[in-house]
């Protein structure tokens, strides 16, 4: 028999002729039959003996079949059209559970529920068993996940690139009030959503030396000879858009050793040493954000960043050449977005690929790199803008260090030619010479990109005035703004089905396809009947959370109390400390004045502190210490409860956010780039108490001044006080309430077994208070009393909550992606009817 070899084009033509896309909205009986087939032939279980986890896998595989049909159709269409693709590089993709999200986006949620009910299985119960994909930490990763879903929804052909962490960040446990970390082994029972791509594997090098030879024209030709080479192997997960019209790809890389075992060492009896190289290599994709407080931790972080960036760029270039042949057309066919500084080494890696492998001139290579790459900045904190010691990069990536020096030389020459001062030259340099020579990855990303965007209007403006002031002067017009957004499919339809149903019954289905059509809800804000239905949905969500709180931490809370929620990464600038100190003040006031008509509150905290972030861990301990005292004191008469929910993740957020009455967004003004939790809370009918920081500024503009609680110093006032040389002790002396609170914490009222425990936290506030807790304490407390007053007027509170829902449509990530597509990437999107 003669073998036949088919080209990719021929295969696509055959597929187009023969493939028909089935309707996702199949009947429950057909979907039941598909689930039973998967249970029998893929899971290998008889329905009579199947356990909950077997049913979970079976329904996941059944849904996956529907998704794959659309995935392949999308891929064929992209190849056939030959258009421009977007490549989103992010060290985090906090995608959460995918079953319900996929069912919802394919309009199969009710079908699946009915199908499973017919065989005696509860969809909601088995869906709770699905592990969260532990691929991120907080807002950065959740934003990337929202963007992947929105790119598919609005018709942008896209790949997301990241790392397939085997253990993710860590599982947070609270032991005697302290955070402890354990592995988050989310892959231990397999992952039905991913597809290993053994054929998609790239070699990634480290160390070694660079050899230079003469080229045909006498110019130097550089060749990097790595001392160590590892393999990056792809695992693909489909990213489903709304209504399943497009399915994009999330491609995650696993690190594998080229030689998994040293047989010589093994046969010599060194059974552990024989696996040493494999262990070192696979540690790259083992854990998200290894602590970088040690040189070994720093090296692993850099290896992670280069590993996923290099393999992603190799994949992008391979795909481009396979379809379009000419490397010089890359900017017309690929848009590479760097999500924060983690993939910033892409600028040097792309230059290496273009110059050393494809023999382009420096000028051509840099023009292609800059036209293809763009960079999203997520922080104004100088310490959060990554820098790496020059010796570390020289040792791990010697060729890249040469390229970085060369880029920097051209930047500095350009700056000097424009008349820049020595101070400006120092500021724009990619090499920081002030505290040992370090590579500024933010500067590298900036000079290697054609566009640099902030993630809220305030943040983008402050970028021009602070961290990138001099680079902005050198490259005017490069900074632009793209205010973050969230996907309403995950954060309204899936997370809050009760509210979704109520909205559909009230304003119809148009908002499901265009979130800005939530504005149709505005006239119902004062409607007493609608308010009652709205309140009933909220109460049901609160009852669900109350049940989870009791099951998780053993505390009974009243769903009729105000649920005051502060959930986000634990960091000093996010000021969980301000919140818990004001909570102590409230506790003292309730005990001192029991005759007042206090608004009952449940203060709910959740979030993880970085493993090496000692100050943040002490904040967690203080919250739990205060909770222990407050929750056991009969004098407060259930008027105040304090809860810290462990192991904050997407699934927990999906329960907490729909139940929230008050959203805490109280970062020090000028330090929060955007925030997306604020948007999720508003979309689910919570009122915001916050500073004029990040996207709070734009939320205030959209929901109206009367429908948000804004307090505290503005960003410019914070800077003015910094320059003036403020003394936190003066703030404390001027506030009797704060003075009393700090004295009680410092003296051990909340830590009777170790009265010195929180002395360091208080002393830091007295001496430095870098995040202006003492400056904003009184204003925050006063605004909380305004919150109490409004809570007493149920109709007024509900009206404002409804208006928040109605006016949050602009914060859809669909709008954000359309702006990226139009103004940065140059790709078309589907029109909104």
C-alpha positions, -999 to +999 in steps of 0.1 A: +000+000+000+013+034-009+016+059+019+000+093+012+014+126+027-011+154+031-002+190+034-018+211+062-037+230+036-052+198+021-061+185+056-079+218+063-098+216+031-109+181+038-119+191+073-139+221+061-158+198+036-166+172+061-169+188+096-202+201+108-205+219+140-231+203+163-256+225+181-244+230+217-279+235+230-286+197+227-315+181+246-309+167+280-314+131+269-287+133+243-263+150+267-272+123+293-263+096+268-230+113+261-222+116+298-230+079+303-208+070+274-179+089+288-185+074+322-183+039+307-157+041+280-134+070+292-137+067+330-143+030+330-171+030+356-205+014+356-231+040+366-242+017+394-209+020+413-197+054+400-187+080+426-191+117+426-156+122+412-163+098+384-194+117+374-174+150+375-149+136+351-176+121+328-195+154+325-163+173+320-153+150+291-188+153+276-186+191+277-151+189+263-163+172+232-186+201+225-157+225+232-133+207+209-156+208+180-156+246+182-119+248+190-110+230+158-135+251+138-119+282+152-084+270+144-093+261+109-109+295+104-078+314+117-055+295+093-079+299+064-081+337+070-044+341+076-050+371+098-031+386+127-030+367+160-025+381+195-001+363+219-006+371+256+024+362+277+016+360+315+033+343+344-002+338+359-036+326+345-060+323+374-087+305+354-105+288+384-129+260+378-139+254+342-169+231+342-197+255+350-179+283+331-178+262+300-214+249+304-226+285+308-207+298+277-221+270+256-256+274+269-255+239+283-258+246+320-295+238+324-291+209+299-264+194+320-283+199+352-313+182+338-293+154+323-275+146+355-306+149+376-322+121+354-295+097+367-297+110+403-266+133+402-265+169+415-245+191+391-238+217+417-225+192+442-201+175+418-190+209+404-178+218+438-153+189+437-134+204+407-101+218+418-091+253+411-063+255+386-036+269+408-019+290+381-020+324+397-021+345+428-044+374+425-056+402+402-028+398+376-037+361+369-075+367+372-072+396+347-053+373+322-081+347+326-108+373+319-089+386+289-086+351+274-123+346+277-131+381+263-107+377+234-126+346+224-159+364+229-152+394+208-135+374+180-098+380+186-076+351+175-053+346+205-030+323+223-022+327+260+012+315+271+023+306+306+037+279+328+019+247+338+027+248+375+023+214+391+016+229+426+007+265+419+013+291+446+005+272+478-025+261+498-030+285+527-038+269+561-045+290+592-031+273+623-036+291+655-042+323+635-009+320+616-006+314+578+011+282+570+018+270+534+014+235+519+015+223+483-016+230+462-015+198+442-043+206+418-032+181+392-031+150+415-062+135+399-055+147+364-069+176+344-096+168+319-094+202+302-058+200+290-043+183+259-006+174+261+012+182+229+043+160+228+052+172+193+053+208+205+085+209+225+114+234+224+149+234+238+156+263+262+192+270+272+210+284+302+246+294+310+275+286+287+293+311+266+289+332+235+312+326+205+318+353+179+329+347+143+331+368+111+302+368+089+302+369+051+304+407+052+330+409+079+304+417+107+305+397+139+282+367+141+273+356+176+265+320+186+253+311+221+265+277+233+244+270+264+259+248+291+225+235+300+196+227+278+161+217+290+129+209+272+096+229+273+066+207+265+032+223+256-001+215+272-031+232+256-064+242+273-093+256+253-105+290+262-142+292+254-159+325+245-195+335+251-220+313+232-190+292+220-186+310+188-148+311+192-125+289+213-089+302+217-059+284+232-041+287+265-007+270+260+012+262+292+047+249+293+061+221+315+099+217+320+114+184+312+149+171+313+165+159+281+181+131+302+156+121+329+180+098+347+218+093+349+222+056+345+259+057+353+251+073+387+221+050+393+241+019+385+269+031+408+244+031+437+237+069+437+200+065+432+191+100+445+219+117+427+209+100+394+177+121+395+193+154+405+194+170+371+158+160+364+147+175+398+165+207+391+149+211+356+114+202+367+115+226+396+111+253+370+074+244+365+068+231+400+057+261+420+044+296+412+065+324+427+093+306+446+105+329+474+132+351+459+148+361+493+177+338+486+201+337+456+188+303+447+152+316+448+162+345+426+178+322+401+148+299+399+125+329+393+146+342+365+149+306+350+110+304+351+106+337+333+131+330+306+119+294+302+083+303+294+092+334+274+118+316+252+095+286+245+066+309+237+086+331+213+100+300+196+064+288+192+052+321+178+081+323+153+077+287+142+039+292+136+045+324+117+071+309+094+050+278+088+022+299+075+037+331+063+073+321+054+089+356+058+102+365+093+101+402+083+063+402+082+060+391+118+046+425+130+017+423+105+007+388+117+016+387+154+010+410+184+028+400+216+015+415+248+037+413+279+015+411+310+038+429+336+076+426+337+078+389+342+081+382+304+102+414+298+132+393+288+112+387+256+127+419+242+162+404+244+151+369+234+133+382+203+164+401+193+185+370+197+162+349+176+160+375+148+198+383+148+215+351+157+191+325+142+175+344+113+205+366+104+187+400+104+205+432+109+203+449+143+181+477+129+157+454+112+155+431+143+149+460+167+122+475+144+104+441+142+107+435+179+093+469+188+065+468+163+054+433+175+058+438+213+037+458+237+038+460+275+012+463+303+025+478+335+007+468+367+024+487+394+037+520+406+057+505+434+094+508+424+102+476+444+076+457+424+092+466+390+115+436+387+153+441+386+179+413+383+216+415+392+237+418+362+260+390+373+230+366+375+219+374+339+255+372+327+258+338+341+224+324+331+218+343+299+251+356+286+239+364+251+209+383+264+231+404+286+251+414+255+219+424+237+206+443+267+239+463+269+236+470+232+200+481+234+209+503+264+238+519+246+214+530+218+188+543+242+214+563+261+228+577+229+194+588+218+187+604+252+221+622+251+213+634+216+180+649+228+199+670+254+190+648+284+206+656+318+228+632+337+198+625+360+176+617+331+203+595+315+205+575+348+167+572+350+161+559+314+190+535+316+182+498+315+211+493+339+206+506+374+240+516+389+228+529+422+228+498+444+249+473+426+244+469+389+209+455+381+188+452+349+156+471+351+131+449+334+104+476+333+127+499+313+137+470+290+100+463+283+093+500+278+121+506+252+114+473+234+076+480+230+057+502+206+030+508+233+031+507+271-003+508+288-015+514+323-046+497+336-067+526+349-068+563+340-052+574+372-025+547+370-016+556+334-013+593+343+008+585+373+031+563+352+040+594+332+048+614+363+066+587+384+081+554+374+084+562+337+086+600+338+119+603+319+112+574+295+079+591+287+097+623+279+121+605+257+094+585+239+063+607+241+030+591+231+041+556+239+021+554+272-016+548+267-044+537+290-065+505+290-087+504+321-091+468+332-123+449+331-139+416+342-159+390+323-196+392+332-200+355+322-179+343+351-186+371+376-223+375+371-239+346+352-219+318+367-212+333+401-246+348+407-273+328+389-300+342+411-293+378+401-288+368+365-323+353+364-338+383+381-321+407+356-333+386+326-368+387+339-366+424+344-347+439+315-345+410+290-314+391+276-297+419+257-272+425+285-259+390+282-242+399+249-235+436+257-229+443+294-234+481+289-271+473+283-273+467+321-282+504+320-317+494+313-319+485+350-316+522+361-354+529+362-359+499+385-336+512+412-364+529+431-390+503+424-400+487+457-411+454+442-378+450+423-359+460+455-376+432+474-366+407+448-331+421+446-328+418+484-341+383+484-314+372+459-287+389+480-300+372+512-299+338+496-263+344+485-254+356+521-271+325+536-249+303+513-218+321+524-228+320+561-231+282+557-197+280+542-182+302+570-197+278+596-184+248+578-149+263+573-141+282+605-169+271+628-184+305+633-221+312+630-229+345+614-263+362+607-271+367+570-292+397+579-261+416+591-240+437+567-214+416+551-183+439+549-157+422+527-120+427+522-106+400+500-074+403+481-037+396+483-024+405+517-001+435+513+007+465+533-004+489+505-038+472+503-042+482+539-059+453+555-042+467+586-063+499+584-094+478+582-087+457+612-076+487+633-109+504+625-126+472+634-110+473+668-122+509+672-157+498+663-155+469+688-144+494+715-173+518+706-199+491+707-188+480+742-186+516+754-220+526+740-243+496+739-273+519+739-266+531+703-283+516+673-253+499+657-255+483+623-247+446+627-216+437+607-197+406+596-161+416+587-149+391+562-112+389+552-094+365+528-061+365+510-027+350+509+006+366+520+037+358+501+056+330+519+085+353+528+065+385+535+067+386+573+048+418+578+018+406+558+018+373+578+016+394+610-014+412+596-031+379+591-023+369+626-036+402+640-069+397+621-073+363+636-063+375+671-089+402+669-115+377+656-108+354+685-115+382+711-144+398+693-163+366+684-162+353+719-172+386+736-210+385+746-209+423+751-210+429+714-243+409+712-236+396+677-233+432+664-198+424+652-181+393+639-147+389+623-139+361+599-107+352+580-114+326+553-084+305+545-070+296+510-085+324+490-090+314+454-114+320+425-140+295+437-141+311+471-144+345+455-174+333+435-192+326+468-181+356+487-186+384+461-223+378+453-229+378+491-211+411+498-229+442+509-198+464+513-166+461+493-133+473+508-110+490+482-089+510+506-054+510+491-031+540+497-040+564+469-016+563+440-004+527+447-032+504+433-028+502+395-065+493+389-081+466+409-107+443+394-122+430+426-139+464+430-156+458+396-168+423+405-183+435+438-201+464+421-215+441+394-230+419+421-246+448+440-221+457+467-214+493+476-177+503+476-158+521+504-125+532+490-098+557+483-096+576+450-071+551+437-069+529+406-102+521+389-121+534+419-117+568+402-135+556+371-161+536+391-170+568+409-175+585+376-198+557+363-219+549+394-222+584+406-207+603+436-237+594+457-234+557+452-199+551+464-181+559+497-149+577+490-125+588+518-090+597+525-060+614+509-058+617+471-027+605+452-012+640+449-018+647+486+000+615+495+030+627+474+028+662+490+030+647+525+059+625+515+078+655+503+069+675+534+084+649+557+053+639+578+055+624+612+030+595+618+032+602+656+015+635+650-014+617+634-017+593+663-015+621+688-043+640+670-066+609+670-077+597+705-095+567+689-064+556+670-042+562+700-064+539+721-065+512+694-027+511+689-021+511+726-044+481+730-027+462+702+008+470+714+001+461+750-012+427+740-049+430+746-055+408+715-025+386+721-026+378+758-003+347+754+023+368+737+020+404+746+050+414+724+036+398+693+022+429+675+046+454+690+066+455+658+036+462+637+026+492+659+061+505+661+063+505+623+032+527+622+046+550+648+079+555+631+074+552+594+039+542+583+049+539+547+013+533+536-004+562+554-026+541+577-024+568+604-032+596+580-064+580+567-076+563+599-100+590+611-114+597+576-120+560+571-137+556+605-160+586+597-170+571+564-177+538+580-202+556+602-218+570+571-221+534+558-239+526+591-264+554+586-272+543+550-276+507+561-303+517+584-323+530+554-329+497+536-347+513+506-319+538+500-292+511+504-309+489+479-314+517+454-277+525+454-267+488+452-290+484+421-275+514+405-241+499+410-252+468+390-268+489+363-237+511+358-210+485+358-213+474+322-185+496+310-161+476+332-166+445+311-133+430+299-150+428+264-147+466+263-111+465+274-101+439+248-118+459+221-097+489+230-065+468+230-075+453+196-081+487+181-054+508+196-025+485+203-028+452+185-044+463+152-068+433+149-105+433+142-133+424+166-168+413+162-193+441+161-218+446+189-254+445+177 
